[in-house]
Amino acid sequence: MQTAISIETIRKDFPILQRKVRDNKSLVYLDNASTSQKPIQVIDAINNYYKNQNANIHRAVYALAEEATEAYEKTREKIAKFLNIQNREEIIFVRGTTEAINLVAYSWGRQNIIKDDIIVTTEYEHHSNIVPWQLLAKEKGAKLEYIGIDDNGELILDHLDSYLATGKVKLVTFSQMSNVLGTITNTDEIIKRCKKAGVKTLIDGAQSVPHMKVDLSKLGCDFFAFSAHKMLGPTGVGVLWVRKEVLETMQPFHGGGDMIREVHKYETTWNDLPYKFEAGTPNIADVIGFSAAIDYLNKIGMDNIRNHEIELTKYALDKMSKVKGITIYGTNDITKRGGVISFNFHDVHPHDVATIIDKDGVAIRSGHHCAQVLMERLDVAATNRASFYVYNTKQEVDALIGSLNKVAELFKL
């Protein structure tokens, strides 16, 4: 059983949270859906690699190279355990969720999508789960269709049923948690319907894996992607998981060193999985840093993280609903929502709101959040977004509310 967490103790591990900004104001960092901050344990792991283990991996037999290779591959093993993946050969290291999705579009999509096929995504997707499919659909003469959202920010699954009924859907791809609305997708139901129709599924787990327990052995999807930098790890590291029987049918995404077995003048044979998809010198130091991030999350416990964020989000929603002139987007059902709150003030541009509260040291995101399809559905150009993580506190929410009240007062809302 996981023990309760001490937020005060956790915050001491994050050097950047001790910073002062904007005329010596304490930093209140509420842009975790974009990227999380890094604990000293992750920073130290990266430093240790460069100080004591710096060498290329999978190639040489001298001590440094063997140590670096072992540390790098240990991260793959930890990911497998973290997500309950039975076969580590199914885990591919990439630069991030975006590259992972592009790899699937290129290596699987170009082999399997043909003219008049349908690819289905949703209205609340990040651009990285829209643009690769637009490119593929145009190239192949296929169609890209969308599952719409209702006024609570939840998917209308009847739309999915209509697409599946055509018999032309080859792939359904969706976020497990919206990066704008925080909506937690009914993943089990979508996969159940797709399996019945014999349709492959890809899940963008960039927002879900950092904040809730994910078990890929039970989930039943075919592709799953996420990024290290949103879960206390470094930037430039992502993971693509592909079911082995699917992965074995796919051609390499990149060609070069390490992904080969033999290269001759006119013919090449590929390396074993997963290295067939990992060409060139990888981001060794940051993959090793990611290992420390996983250790840190495991020590806290994912259930504890989820419970903390539920409590914090509920508190924030209650406080924010009392701010004059504010509109909050997404469901009020806290069990269906992650620690993300998007909002607007009447006739006040989100960039103005973010700039004003930044003067108080409060950091939130403003813009379309790489989700312009969703912005069109909401009939807005942009929103403000506050997003929480394990090191955030109710006191920081209070600081946000105080700044938002200043905005309301300034614009006489």
C-alpha positions, 0 to 999 in steps of 0.5 A: 500500500502506498503511503501518503506523500509530503508535498513540502518534502517533494518540493525541496527536490526541485531547485527551480521551485525555489526561484524568485521571478518578476521583482522577487516574486516566488515562482508558481509554476502551473504549466505542467501539461506543457512540461514538468520541472525536474527533481535534483535526482534526475539532474544528478543522473544526467551529470553523473553520465557525463562525468563518469560514463560518457561513451556511445552504447551498443558498440564497444566493449571497454568499461565506459561503453558497457556501463553506459549501455547497461544504464541506458537499457535499464531505463527500458526495463524500468519502463516495461515494469512501470507500464506492465509491458511484458516484452521489452522488445516492444519499447522503442526510444524516440525524441517524444510523443510527436516522433512516436506518432509520426513513426507509426504514420510512416512505418505502419500507415504507409504500408497499410492505409490505402485509397478510401480508407478512414483514419479516425481521431478526435476533436480534442487532439494535439496537433501531433495526433492530427497533422501526421494523419492529414499528411498520410490521408492526402498521400494515400487518398484516404479520409480523416474523420473526427469524433466530436465532443459534447458541451462537457468536453467528452467524446460523442462515441456515437460518432465512432460507431458511425465510422466503424459501421462503414467497414473502412476504418483502419485506425482510431487514434486518440489522447487518453487525456486531453491536454486542454480540457483534461478530459480522461477518455473512455479508453476501454470502451473505444478499444472494445468497439474497435476490437470488435470491428477489427480496427487498430488503435493508437493512444497518445499517452503524453498527458495520462502516463505522468498523472495516473496509473497505466497498465498496457497489459490490460489496455488492449491498444496496438500503439501507445506513445508518451514523453519523458519531459512531462513526467519529471524527465528530460526533454528529447526522450519519448517512448513508442510501444507497439504490440510485437506482432504489429511491430514485426510487420513494420519497416524501419523509420530511419536508416543508419547505424545500430538499426542494421545487422549487415550492410552490403553495397546493394542490400541491408538486413535489419537488427533485432527489435527494438533496435531496428527502429533506433537508428544512430546515436541516441539521446543517451544521457537523457534516457538515463536521466529518465530512469531516475524520473521513473524511480522518483514517480515510483517512490511517490506512487502513481495512485498518490499522485492521482489523488493529490491532483484530484484534490487540487483540481477540485479545490481550484475549480471551486475557487475559480468558479467564483472569479467574476467573468470567468468561463471554465471549459470541460467536465465538472466530473472530477473523476473524468478530469485530469489536473488541467483547467482551461478558461477565459475571461469575457473579451480579455485576450488570454495573452493579456491574462497570462501577462498580468498574472506573470507579474505575480510570478504565476506561470500559466499557458495561453494560446491554442495549446497546439489544439486549434481543431478544439479551439474551433469547436469551442468557438474561441481563438485561444484559452488560458490553461493552468495545469498541476503536478505532484509538487503543486499546492493549494497555496499556489492555487490561492496565488492563482486565484488572487491574480485572476481576481486582479484581472477581473478587477482591472477589466471591470468584469 
